[in-house]
Amino acid sequence: MLTQQHKTGLVLAFLLGLADIAFLAALSADSEDRPPVAIVVLSVAIGVVTLVLVAAAWRSPSWPVMIAIIVLRVVSGLGDIPGMFQSAGIVVTSVVHLLVSIVCIALLRDWIRRPAPAERAQHRVA
């Protein structure tokens, strides 16, 4: 069952997934700050998978789906670290994305602990 905290975390994960997909626009820039194509493709893939998993979690939250969302947000957040050593605009974007990722993970942290079998049975009955 999703609490308000979990729903907020999923909304943030959805928005972060959209931001990961929007990173595709970085390839069209004609600047020296353009990221490698492989990094952009990885970011877009993480974003698309996040969107699919958030939709699945919203309908029927389960431990594997929620853990997958958390792991994808951690990987995406770690991808912001190299941005901290770029130009000022990229640093600001990376910091904001990283901070929102941390808030998202904090809101979904209850799912990190796998529910005990008795708890899972209670959720099915309810």
FIGURO-395435 format. One line per field, with one value per residue (C-alpha): residue in three letters; y, x, z. Coordinates in steps of 0.02 Angstrom, whole numbers. Layout:
# residues N
residuo (ALA / ...)
c2 (Y / ...)
c1 (X / ...)
c3 (Z / ...)
# end
This chain:
# residues 126
residuo (MET / LEU / THR / GLN / GLN / HIS / LYS / THR / GLY / LEU / VAL / LEU / ALA / PHE / LEU / LEU / GLY / LEU / ALA / ASP / ILE / ALA / PHE / LEU / ALA / ALA / LEU / SER / ALA / ASP / SER / GLU / ASP / ARG / PRO / PRO / VAL / ALA / ILE / VAL / VAL / LEU / SER / VAL / ALA / ILE / GLY / VAL / VAL / THR / LEU / VAL / LEU / VAL / ALA / ALA / ALA / TRP / ARG / SER / PRO / SER / TRP / PRO / VAL / MET / ILE / ALA / ILE / ILE / VAL / LEU / ARG / VAL / VAL / SER / GLY / LEU / GLY / ASP / ILE / PRO / GLY / MET / PHE / GLN / SER / ALA / GLY / ILE / VAL / VAL / THR / SER / VAL / VAL / HIS / LEU / LEU / VAL / SER / ILE / VAL / CYS / ILE / ALA / LEU / LEU / ARG / ASP / TRP / ILE / ARG / ARG / PRO / ALA / PRO / ALA / GLU / ARG / ALA / GLN / HIS / ARG / VAL / ALA)
c2 (0 / 171 / 307 / 492 / 491 / 348 / 434 / 593 / 490 / 407 / 575 / 637 / 477 / 507 / 687 / 631 / 499 / 635 / 739 / 591 / 576 / 764 / 742 / 685 / 869 / 886 / 798 / 940 / 1069 / 1130 / 1161 / 1084 / 1030 / 901 / 732 / 569 / 484 / 326 / 425 / 508 / 340 / 266 / 414 / 399 / 212 / 241 / 373 / 263 / 114 / 228 / 291 / 113 / 56 / 206 / 169 / -13 / 37 / 160 / 23 / -118 / -77 / -223 / -239 / -285 / -140 / -13 / -74 / -62 / 119 / 160 / 78 / 171 / 336 / 298 / 259 / 417 / 520 / 450 / 506 / 685 / 682 / 712 / 863 / 946 / 980 / 1066 / 1242 / 1337 / 1298 / 1112 / 1115 / 1196 / 1071 / 924 / 984 / 1010 / 840 / 756 / 841 / 794 / 616 / 608 / 671 / 543 / 401 / 462 / 461 / 283 / 218 / 116 / -5 / -45 / -169 / -322 / -357 / -514 / -656 / -616 / -434 / -485 / -599 / -456 / -343 / -475 / -493 / -306)
c1 (0 / 64 / 70 / 70 / 258 / 279 / 166 / 270 / 428 / 353 / 303 / 481 / 549 / 434 / 494 / 676 / 645 / 578 / 733 / 844 / 755 / 769 / 958 / 944 / 938 / 1118 / 1174 / 1109 / 1219 / 1369 / 1478 / 1630 / 1522 / 1429 / 1426 / 1478 / 1339 / 1352 / 1315 / 1164 / 1097 / 1119 / 1029 / 884 / 871 / 868 / 734 / 622 / 638 / 601 / 441 / 382 / 422 / 337 / 179 / 186 / 219 / 76 / -46 / 24 / 172 / 287 / 456 / 554 / 480 / 511 / 689 / 720 / 659 / 773 / 923 / 892 / 879 / 1043 / 1130 / 1059 / 1111 / 1288 / 1290 / 1275 / 1443 / 1549 / 1439 / 1506 / 1670 / 1598 / 1540 / 1428 / 1264 / 1300 / 1354 / 1190 / 1088 / 1186 / 1168 / 980 / 957 / 1062 / 969 / 799 / 862 / 914 / 742 / 658 / 762 / 728 / 541 / 548 / 670 / 536 / 539 / 723 / 682 / 601 / 435 / 428 / 315 / 184 / 177 / 157 / 11 / -74 / -58 / -141 / -289 / -316)
c3 (0 / -46 / 84 / 41 / 67 / -58 / -184 / -171 / -196 / -350 / -423 / -396 / -475 / -624 / -643 / -627 / -760 / -875 / -836 / -880 / -1048 / -1077 / -1063 / -1244 / -1292 / -1234 / -1393 / -1500 / -1415 / -1512 / -1362 / -1282 / -1134 / -1237 / -1147 / -1230 / -1328 / -1222 / -1064 / -1143 / -1205 / -1031 / -953 / -1074 / -1043 / -854 / -878 / -985 / -868 / -720 / -802 / -838 / -660 / -580 / -680 / -623 / -442 / -442 / -492 / -388 / -277 / -244 / -162 / -322 / -422 / -285 / -258 / -445 / -443 / -296 / -379 / -542 / -448 / -358 / -523 / -602 / -451 / -460 / -641 / -579 / -491 / -648 / -685 / -528 / -618 / -772 / -809 / -687 / -775 / -778 / -595 / -543 / -645 / -574 / -395 / -412 / -495 / -361 / -218 / -289 / -313 / -130 / -75 / -189 / -117 / 60 / 29 / -38 / 94 / 184 / 37 / 59 / 197 / 119 / 205 / 312 / 250 / 383 / 328 / 146 / 192 / 285 / 132 / 22 / 141 / 161)
# end
